[in-house]
């Protein structure tokens, strides 16, 4: 019997880093454009923990790989 690969391991293999720019994830994992995701973040409506690297509205936003894996797994369990 094959061992099941975790969501975290799959994402790490795909992205190769622990912090992923929010812009890279929007359409694939959130189903919205970066502009909409950024607006949801500013309004506190994004259900995914976001890391702002700096201060101000133009600070780049990132998602930690572990948080993304948990988000995907939680949504999968709702199906």
N, CA, C and O atoms as a GROMACS GRO file, in nm:
protein
  316
    1UNK      N    1   0.084  -0.118   0.000
    1UNK     CA    2   0.000   0.000   0.000
    1UNK      C    3   0.089   0.125   0.000
    1UNK      O    4   0.183   0.134   0.079
    2UNK      N    5   0.059   0.219  -0.087
    2UNK     CA    6   0.138   0.341  -0.097
    2UNK      C    7   0.104   0.438   0.015
    2UNK      O    8  -0.012   0.451   0.055
    3UNK      N    9   0.206   0.505   0.065
    3UNK     CA   10   0.184   0.610   0.163
    3UNK      C   11   0.124   0.731   0.091
    3UNK      O   12   0.166   0.765  -0.020
    4UNK      N   13   0.029   0.794   0.153
    4UNK     CA   14  -0.035   0.909   0.093
    4UNK      C   15   0.051   1.034   0.112
    4UNK      O   16   0.098   1.060   0.223
    5UNK      N   17   0.070   1.109   0.009
    5UNK     CA   18   0.149   1.231   0.016
    5UNK      C   19   0.061   1.343   0.072
    5UNK      O   20  -0.054   1.359   0.031
    6UNK      N   21   0.115   1.418   0.165
    6UNK     CA   22   0.036   1.524   0.228
    6UNK      C   23   0.020   1.644   0.135
    6UNK      O   24   0.097   1.665   0.042
    7UNK      N   25  -0.081   1.722   0.163
    7UNK     CA   26  -0.105   1.844   0.088
    7UNK      C   27   0.015   1.937   0.102
    7UNK      O   28   0.058   2.000   0.005
    8UNK      N   29   0.068   1.945   0.222
    8UNK     CA   30   0.185   2.030   0.248
    8UNK      C   31   0.302   1.989   0.159
    8UNK      O   32   0.365   2.074   0.095
    9UNK      N   33   0.332   1.859   0.156
    9UNK     CA   34   0.444   1.811   0.075
    9UNK      C   35   0.424   1.838  -0.074
    9UNK      O   36   0.517   1.875  -0.144
   10UNK      N   37   0.301   1.821  -0.119
   10UNK     CA   38   0.270   1.847  -0.260
   10UNK      C   39   0.290   1.995  -0.293
   10UNK      O   40   0.348   2.028  -0.396
   11UNK      N   41   0.242   2.082  -0.205
   11UNK     CA   42   0.258   2.226  -0.228
   11UNK      C   43   0.405   2.268  -0.222
   11UNK      O   44   0.449   2.353  -0.300
   12UNK      N   45   0.480   2.210  -0.130
   12UNK     CA   46   0.622   2.242  -0.119
   12UNK      C   47   0.696   2.201  -0.246
   12UNK      O   48   0.783   2.273  -0.294
   13UNK      N   49   0.661   2.086  -0.298
   13UNK     CA   50   0.723   2.040  -0.422
   13UNK      C   51   0.686   2.132  -0.538
   13UNK      O   52   0.769   2.163  -0.623
   14UNK      N   53   0.560   2.175  -0.541
   14UNK     CA   54   0.513   2.261  -0.650
   14UNK      C   55   0.573   2.402  -0.644
   14UNK      O   56   0.616   2.456  -0.746
   15UNK      N   57   0.575   2.461  -0.525
   15UNK     CA   58   0.617   2.601  -0.512
   15UNK      C   59   0.763   2.617  -0.470
   15UNK      O   60   0.825   2.719  -0.501
   16UNK      N   61   0.817   2.520  -0.399
   16UNK     CA   62   0.958   2.523  -0.362
   16UNK      C   63   0.998   2.628  -0.260
   16UNK      O   64   1.117   2.656  -0.244
   17UNK      N   65   0.902   2.685  -0.191
   17UNK     CA   66   0.933   2.785  -0.088
   17UNK      C   67   0.820   2.789   0.014
   17UNK      O   68   0.708   2.746  -0.014
   18UNK      N   69   0.851   2.841   0.134
   18UNK     CA   70   0.752   2.843   0.241
   18UNK      C   71   0.657   2.962   0.233
   18UNK      O   72   0.541   2.951   0.274
   19UNK      N   73   0.703   3.073   0.182
   19UNK     CA   74   0.617   3.190   0.166
   19UNK      C   75   0.587   3.209   0.018
   19UNK      O   76   0.677   3.223  -0.064
   20UNK      N   77   0.458   3.209  -0.012
   20UNK     CA   78   0.414   3.219  -0.152
   20UNK      C   79   0.341   3.352  -0.169
   20UNK      O   80   0.252   3.384  -0.090
   21UNK      N   81   0.376   3.430  -0.270
   21UNK     CA   82   0.305   3.556  -0.293
   21UNK      C   83   0.155   3.531  -0.315
   21UNK      O   84   0.115   3.441  -0.389
   22UNK      N   85   0.074   3.613  -0.250
   22UNK     CA   86  -0.071   3.600  -0.266
   22UNK      C   87  -0.110   3.608  -0.413
   22UNK      O   88  -0.203   3.539  -0.456
   23UNK      N   89  -0.042   3.690  -0.489
   23UNK     CA   90  -0.073   3.705  -0.632
   23UNK      C   91  -0.061   3.573  -0.708
   23UNK      O   92  -0.131   3.553  -0.807
   24UNK      N   93   0.027   3.484  -0.662
   24UNK     CA   94   0.046   3.355  -0.730
   24UNK      C   95  -0.064   3.255  -0.697
   24UNK      O   96  -0.077   3.154  -0.766
   25UNK      N   97  -0.143   3.281  -0.594
   25UNK     CA   98  -0.240   3.182  -0.546
   25UNK      C   99  -0.385   3.216  -0.578
   25UNK      O  100  -0.471   3.129  -0.576
   26UNK      N  101  -0.412   3.341  -0.607
   26UNK     CA  102  -0.550   3.390  -0.615
   26UNK      C  103  -0.642   3.309  -0.704
   26UNK      O  104  -0.741   3.253  -0.657
   27UNK      N  105  -0.611   3.302  -0.830
   27UNK     CA  106  -0.705   3.237  -0.922
   27UNK      C  107  -0.711   3.087  -0.899
   27UNK      O  108  -0.819   3.029  -0.907
   28UNK      N  109  -0.598   3.024  -0.871
   28UNK     CA  110  -0.596   2.879  -0.858
   28UNK      C  111  -0.663   2.830  -0.730
   28UNK      O  112  -0.743   2.737  -0.734
   29UNK      N  113  -0.631   2.891  -0.616
   29UNK     CA  114  -0.680   2.840  -0.488
   29UNK      C  115  -0.796   2.919  -0.430
   29UNK      O  116  -0.875   2.864  -0.352
   30UNK      N  117  -0.809   3.046  -0.464
   30UNK     CA  118  -0.915   3.128  -0.407
   30UNK      C  119  -1.027   3.157  -0.506
   30UNK      O  120  -1.137   3.196  -0.466
   31UNK      N  121  -1.000   3.138  -0.634
   31UNK     CA  122  -1.103   3.159  -0.736
   31UNK      C  123  -1.137   3.305  -0.760
   31UNK      O  124  -1.245   3.337  -0.809
   32UNK      N  125  -1.044   3.394  -0.725
   32UNK     CA  126  -1.066   3.537  -0.748
   32UNK      C  127  -0.938   3.598  -0.803
   32UNK      O  128  -0.831   3.537  -0.798
   33UNK      N  129  -0.950   3.718  -0.856
   33UNK     CA  130  -0.832   3.789  -0.905
   33UNK      C  131  -0.752   3.843  -0.787
   33UNK      O  132  -0.800   3.847  -0.674
   34UNK      N  133  -0.628   3.884  -0.815
   34UNK     CA  134  -0.545   3.942  -0.710
   34UNK      C  135  -0.610   4.069  -0.655
   34UNK      O  136  -0.606   4.094  -0.534
   35UNK      N  137  -0.668   4.147  -0.742
   35UNK     CA  138  -0.733   4.272  -0.699
   35UNK      C  139  -0.846   4.244  -0.599
   35UNK      O  140  -0.857   4.313  -0.499
   36UNK      N  141  -0.927   4.144  -0.627
   36UNK     CA  142  -1.036   4.107  -0.537
   36UNK      C  143  -0.981   4.050  -0.406
   36UNK      O  144  -1.029   4.083  -0.298
   37UNK      N  145  -0.880   3.965  -0.416
   37UNK     CA  146  -0.819   3.907  -0.296
   37UNK      C  147  -0.759   4.016  -0.208
   37UNK      O  148  -0.772   4.012  -0.086
   38UNK      N  149  -0.695   4.112  -0.270
   38UNK     CA  150  -0.635   4.224  -0.195
   38UNK      C  151  -0.744   4.305  -0.125
   38UNK      O  152  -0.728   4.345  -0.010
   39UNK      N  153  -0.855   4.328  -0.195
   39UNK     CA  154  -0.967   4.401  -0.134
   39UNK      C  155  -1.024   4.323  -0.016
   39UNK      O  156  -1.053   4.381   0.089
   40UNK      N  157  -1.042   4.192  -0.034
   40UNK     CA  158  -1.092   4.109   0.076
   40UNK      C  159  -0.997   4.113   0.195
   40UNK      O  160  -1.041   4.117   0.310
   41UNK      N  161  -0.868   4.112   0.168
   41UNK     CA  162  -0.769   4.122   0.276
   41UNK      C  163  -0.784   4.254   0.350
   41UNK      O  164  -0.787   4.256   0.473
   42UNK      N  165  -0.794   4.364   0.276
   42UNK     CA  166  -0.809   4.496   0.338
   42UNK      C  167  -0.937   4.508   0.419
   42UNK      O  168  -0.941   4.581   0.518
   43UNK      N  169  -1.041   4.435   0.379
   43UNK     CA  170  -1.170   4.439   0.448
   43UNK      C  171  -1.179   4.333   0.558
   43UNK      O  172  -1.280   4.326   0.628
   44UNK      N  173  -1.076   4.251   0.574
   44UNK     CA  174  -1.076   4.146   0.676
   44UNK      C  175  -1.164   4.028   0.640
   44UNK      O  176  -1.208   3.956   0.730
   45UNK      N  177  -1.192   4.008   0.513
   45UNK     CA  178  -1.282   3.901   0.468
   45UNK      C  179  -1.210   3.778   0.416
   45UNK      O  180  -1.275   3.677   0.386
   46UNK      N  181  -1.079   3.783   0.405
   46UNK     CA  182  -1.004   3.669   0.352
   46UNK      C  183  -0.992   3.564   0.460
   46UNK      O  184  -0.947   3.594   0.571
   47UNK      N  185  -1.032   3.440   0.431
   47UNK     CA  186  -1.033   3.333   0.530
   47UNK      C  187  -0.900   3.259   0.536
   47UNK      O  188  -0.895   3.146   0.586
   48UNK      N  189  -0.796   3.319   0.488
   48UNK     CA  190  -0.664   3.258   0.484
   48UNK      C  191  -0.567   3.353   0.552
   48UNK      O  192  -0.564   3.472   0.519
   49UNK      N  193  -0.485   3.304   0.647
   49UNK     CA  194  -0.389   3.394   0.712
   49UNK      C  195  -0.291   3.452   0.610
   49UNK      O  196  -0.234   3.380   0.528
   50UNK      N  197  -0.272   3.583   0.616
   50UNK     CA  198  -0.186   3.654   0.522
   50UNK      C  199  -0.074   3.722   0.600
   50UNK      O  200  -0.094   3.774   0.709
   51UNK      N  201   0.044   3.721   0.541
   51UNK     CA  202   0.160   3.789   0.599
   51UNK      C  203   0.191   3.910   0.512
   51UNK      O  204   0.220   3.896   0.394
   52UNK      N  205   0.184   4.028   0.572
   52UNK     CA  206   0.219   4.151   0.500
   52UNK      C  207   0.366   4.180   0.529
   52UNK      O  208   0.405   4.195   0.645
   53UNK      N  209   0.446   4.189   0.425
   53UNK     CA  210   0.589   4.217   0.440
   53UNK      C  211   0.611   4.367   0.428
   53UNK      O  212   0.647   4.418   0.322
   54UNK      N  213   0.590   4.434   0.537
   54UNK     CA  214   0.604   4.579   0.539
   54UNK      C  215   0.473   4.641   0.583
   54UNK      O  216   0.377   4.572   0.618
   55UNK      N  217   0.471   4.772   0.580
   55UNK     CA  218   0.351   4.843   0.621
   55UNK      C  219   0.296   4.922   0.504
   55UNK      O  220   0.366   4.950   0.407
   56UNK      N  221   0.172   4.957   0.513
   56UNK     CA  222   0.109   5.036   0.407
   56UNK      C  223   0.032   4.947   0.311
   56UNK      O  224   0.044   4.825   0.312
   57UNK      N  225  -0.045   5.013   0.228
   57UNK     CA  226  -0.133   4.941   0.136
   57UNK      C  227  -0.060   4.870   0.024
   57UNK      O  228  -0.114   4.777  -0.036
   58UNK      N  229   0.062   4.910  -0.005
   58UNK     CA  230   0.136   4.849  -0.115
   58UNK      C  231   0.232   4.740  -0.069
   58UNK      O  232   0.308   4.687  -0.149
   59UNK      N  233   0.228   4.707   0.060
   59UNK     CA  234   0.317   4.602   0.111
   59UNK      C  235   0.284   4.470   0.043
   59UNK      O  236   0.167   4.436   0.028
   60UNK      N  237   0.386   4.395   0.002
   60UNK     CA  238   0.359   4.266  -0.061
   60UNK      C  239   0.297   4.169   0.039
   60UNK      O  240   0.334   4.166   0.156
   61UNK      N  241   0.202   4.090  -0.010
   61UNK     CA  242   0.130   3.994   0.075
   61UNK      C  243   0.172   3.852   0.040
   61UNK      O  244   0.188   3.817  -0.077
   62UNK      N  245   0.190   3.771   0.144
   62UNK     CA  246   0.232   3.633   0.126
   62UNK      C  247   0.144   3.540   0.208
   62UNK      O  248   0.079   3.582   0.304
   63UNK      N  249   0.143   3.414   0.169
   63UNK     CA  250   0.074   3.308   0.243
   63UNK      C  251   0.179   3.205   0.280
   63UNK      O  252   0.259   3.164   0.197
   64UNK      N  253   0.178   3.163   0.407
   64UNK     CA  254   0.271   3.057   0.448
   64UNK      C  255   0.218   2.924   0.394
   64UNK      O  256   0.097   2.899   0.396
   65UNK      N  257   0.307   2.843   0.346
   65UNK     CA  258   0.271   2.716   0.283
   65UNK      C  259   0.186   2.627   0.375
   65UNK      O  260   0.092   2.563   0.330
   66UNK      N  261   0.220   2.624   0.502
   66UNK     CA  262   0.145   2.542   0.598
   66UNK      C  263   0.001   2.591   0.611
   66UNK      O  264  -0.092   2.510   0.621
   67UNK      N  265  -0.019   2.722   0.613
   67UNK     CA  266  -0.154   2.778   0.620
   67UNK      C  267  -0.235   2.745   0.495
   67UNK      O  268  -0.354   2.715   0.504
   68UNK      N  269  -0.170   2.750   0.380
   68UNK     CA  270  -0.238   2.715   0.255
   68UNK      C  271  -0.279   2.568   0.256
   68UNK      O  272  -0.389   2.534   0.214
   69UNK      N  273  -0.190   2.481   0.303
   69UNK     CA  274  -0.222   2.338   0.310
   69UNK      C  275  -0.340   2.313   0.402
   69UNK      O  276  -0.429   2.234   0.369
   70UNK      N  277  -0.343   2.379   0.517
   70UNK     CA  278  -0.456   2.364   0.610
   70UNK      C  279  -0.585   2.415   0.549
   70UNK      O  280  -0.691   2.354   0.566
   71UNK      N  281  -0.576   2.526   0.477
   71UNK     CA  282  -0.693   2.585   0.410
   71UNK      C  283  -0.750   2.488   0.307
   71UNK      O  284  -0.871   2.467   0.300
   72UNK      N  285  -0.663   2.429   0.228
   72UNK     CA  286  -0.706   2.333   0.125
   72UNK      C  287  -0.768   2.210   0.190
   72UNK      O  288  -0.874   2.165   0.149
   73UNK      N  289  -0.702   2.156   0.292
   73UNK     CA  290  -0.754   2.037   0.360
   73UNK      C  291  -0.888   2.064   0.428
   73UNK      O  292  -0.976   1.978   0.426
   74UNK      N  293  -0.903   2.181   0.488
   74UNK     CA  294  -1.030   2.216   0.553
   74UNK      C  295  -1.142   2.226   0.451
   74UNK      O  296  -1.254   2.181   0.477
   75UNK      N  297  -1.114   2.285   0.335
   75UNK     CA  298  -1.216   2.296   0.231
   75UNK      C  299  -1.248   2.160   0.170
   75UNK      O  300  -1.361   2.135   0.129
   76UNK      N  301  -1.148   2.075   0.163
   76UNK     CA  302  -1.170   1.940   0.110
   76UNK      C  303  -1.264   1.861   0.200
   76UNK      O  304  -1.348   1.785   0.152
   77UNK      N  305  -1.250   1.878   0.330
   77UNK     CA  306  -1.334   1.803   0.424
   77UNK      C  307  -1.480   1.848   0.420
   77UNK      O  308  -1.568   1.776   0.467
   78UNK      N  309  -1.506   1.967   0.363
   78UNK     CA  310  -1.644   2.016   0.350
   78UNK      C  311  -1.719   1.949   0.235
   78UNK      O  312  -1.841   1.955   0.228
   79UNK      N  313  -1.644   1.886   0.145
   79UNK     CA  314  -1.706   1.826   0.026
   79UNK      C  315  -1.779   1.698   0.059
   79UNK      O  316  -1.837   1.635  -0.029
   0.00000   0.00000   0.00000
